[in-house]
Amino acid sequence: MARRVIWWVRRDLRLDDLPVLQKASGADALLPVYIHAPGEEAPWEMGAAQRWWLSKSLASFGGSLASAGSRLVILEGEAARTLVDLARRLGATEVVWSRRFEPAAIMQESRVEDGLERGGIAWHSYLSNHLCDPDDIATQTGNPYQVYTPFARNVRGRAKPAMPKSAPRTLPPADGAPQGLAVASLGLEPTIDWAGGLDAMWRPGEIGARERLAAFTRGGLARYPVGRDEPASDGSSRLSAHLAFGEIGIRRMWHSAAEADAPAESIDKFHAELLWREFATHVLVHFKHTDLRPLRPEFARFPWRDDAAALRAWRLGRTGYPLVDAGMRQLWKTGWMHNRVRMVVASFLVKHLLLPWQDGARWFWDTLVDADLASNTLGWQWAAGCGADAAPYFRIFNPTSQAEKFDADAAYIKRWVPELARVPADHAIAPWDAPPLLLASAGVNLGVDYPRPIVEHAKARERALAALAAVSGKVSSRAAGKAAGDPTDGAPA
């Protein structure tokens, strides 16, 4: 009997090192099918920036399949019913896919499994975009981890990730498959052209992912421990969106870094960031409520403020703190923000403004091309002090001190806040302290051309500590002392 296989394409838009393809090798016919079912992602349907990326990535992936003698069939509808109906129509003997770990995606898979089993159709799912199954990692007491370091130690103590396998040269076509939909018919791209900055910065798809990995391992990786904290430099890998869409395999990234001509410290640090992503997935799988509610239950009664004007100023990059505003404008323009600045803007929202971390998570979700539910959730709960391995709430980033340390020449600030381009670097970091004549000579009328700070750092700090006291009942003198400092050690990302 001929082996006819349907490949349910999800967040695995590549041919290189893909377990699904390796397991389906030898099939007489293989049909790649992408099912557009945004309603099944609720309450975290794909945001606008990711829809733009998906449109480009699907088109690129279709080209890769065509080069291998196959084609991508795009369908709309309920995933379970669509796959069962298609399998019956084609006489498929099995359906295969790559596993996802978001709560909605897990429920979707469960419905697909039930439907296929009721229809008498075999199915297999595979771990494709992670180094380890979240259910296979546990503490010595058998509980899920809530602290990164022992989790990473556990994973590192296991066998090294398997070597990646190259993409197949050809794929067996499936006769009788439906024509499917054109990518453009999905309505993924914006009707108002706001994506020019995304087009200029990114090349979605497997080819773009491999090019970016090669460029990073040749250049940025060597000084990664330092460069990843410098927002004006190209020190980050910028592979997160490619990884989120499965355009590159994590094993390929791991081994490409390990084999690069770079210091061991740099390779180890990059591997640590990949393990932080694994940790985020582990936490979300075992604490599914954390996408909307804090892991630490006492934070459910935290006295968050409701201030639409402050939230809007933060979103638009009009807070009066240049480093914060530069990051928020970079995000809007490019769909991405430097990691160090992500921590600063997140801390500013939840601690300076006392606005709910969920508001920040939602904005990032809609504007980031690399939005990943597990990483987004863990990062925001880390910033708010209410999640796994979280920064204590009393550790409050000072945006000015952070700029002085990581953007001392204000190159990043001046790029994204051009109003301050002619202001000397030390005053561009904190324009409210600049002499009025100096600002005037630089063409800046503070409060008109660029806003004054919407909150004073010292007062915001005291307000945040008071809010913490409302939750914990007290703030120790040691905690308050730490809060006065300038924390620069952040969560890996």
Steps between C-alpha positions, in 0.01 A plus 500: 500500500634842406606719790328836451588756768360844580746739661304750710726804476499720809793699643750291302543693176824337387640186342835490681535276806130435538406180686161486327668463162752254631224281643294530182789396278404207280142617458356448155324835517542793739264798504603811701184677623477829686162558666413860576287489815575817702197449724659185640789709635275703735558685722838554334420526131804604300582871527533741208879483472501122503223485241723707273787258563281195445389632161860535384608172658221295342591638158867419555417153627282434198800577282720258694242224461471569126878464467467157663225390261216560744254778576328657799122469522342777708153437642270678744275344760499302820828307507359167620212484253713629212771240553255212535309602186822544304641167615186321386500684168862406427493155655779609736628237740640739758531865602821639652586833661739687726384556854427843644476583868273801535182409695270565202727305265505203739119500506492524122729197469281306739195565282695396190617180666145411607361569154763292325459210739124501453561499125741206524793708375845461652683807630843584639633822651863594553718735701638731234572845642629428849798322649295309756142402568369722784345194664833316511669751730427502872662579834623223728160505667325456167364854479539750216782749528436861595864613506709522186848402623420146625279447195786593268740284698265203459475549123873555456568183697318291244633379168591775256234587243511269201682629196265670253413322178490666162181563308383232254573579138156388383161428651247253354204690351144418595260462208140611535567770758277808501634819349470686827507874564749766403694655788364843409142381554568448873512876557815484709668817378386845610255691285672823607869478412672530837744215440774684311739477794437127530568450130827690530629301798385142452511218249242247625545141394750217525757662271492822702538300821807313376656824373444670834644204694810499279549875543461473878740210546759679282465831680283579800548172684865571585410788731147388580519526882576872466342582165158366596476782755590780259182613325681709239710206378410190301583281797182291517440195285165637374396141435204500737232556236648234272500261794144593600376403154711187480695635202816372663545211738630552850747213457644677194542815707655314792760317293578792269591703807698213654707463183559872447836672538398679818605499867352223713341764724309642204379161383394408852307825540315450172413145601371640830258721307367200309452324832312802637252447215472134602439608858225740392321220315542266799339755732207575270425131442487429873336827607258563216322786674807721499430645157229710668553468876809525722681187608537644849138519622558792740551725197135450407425776753775734383369861484553563129396840366261574215653785299417498129707813432814352656452174314464687173814706568692177565372336183583802285845559647402832658588442867777760515760233582711474182612138539143384564368705209774378266409141573129549450557680172740232379230244581234686303726559200671160472288252696796430725676649801845442645494268800662737748248767406211252525583458867521876553167582332326211675629611839394856423142396421445283807709687757523865397145515369347217708308376197413129473758274340218349293466835318865482404478136400207574269681791333813294446286217366349724236817683398785245525585287198661251739205479740512166679235443765725317744789747473269802502319374808815410693671826406213720614445307821875522561485879460196524728657280766204263503621200300754220490858601579373857505698811579387618844242773469721740694767487229410798289691583183609862479462586128759776524762283667431223252558742211821628658632147529386347173453795264747752637548679167119505450538342155195279550297782651583743221414245233149439629431837666620736228369803690812463717745439215682834548508484880835396652496136611503558877199731472322291236485225764334736751379810312308639800838570666639685198541879509212665311741691275673178400168340411396808308822492299422138414150593387322343796224668695444255782133428547429594140747325270566223752291428812608558854507179713147385577619383842802577715724199559547549877130551564410208276739280694341593832153440358606158372642402838177608668305285256724206584432557868128475426562150369773368729407694812850642537809604313826418673769765531728268306246488218463876497876535488521275198222695336708815516773337295529452128419138417662399174479125523186395319326184399664317212325569169 
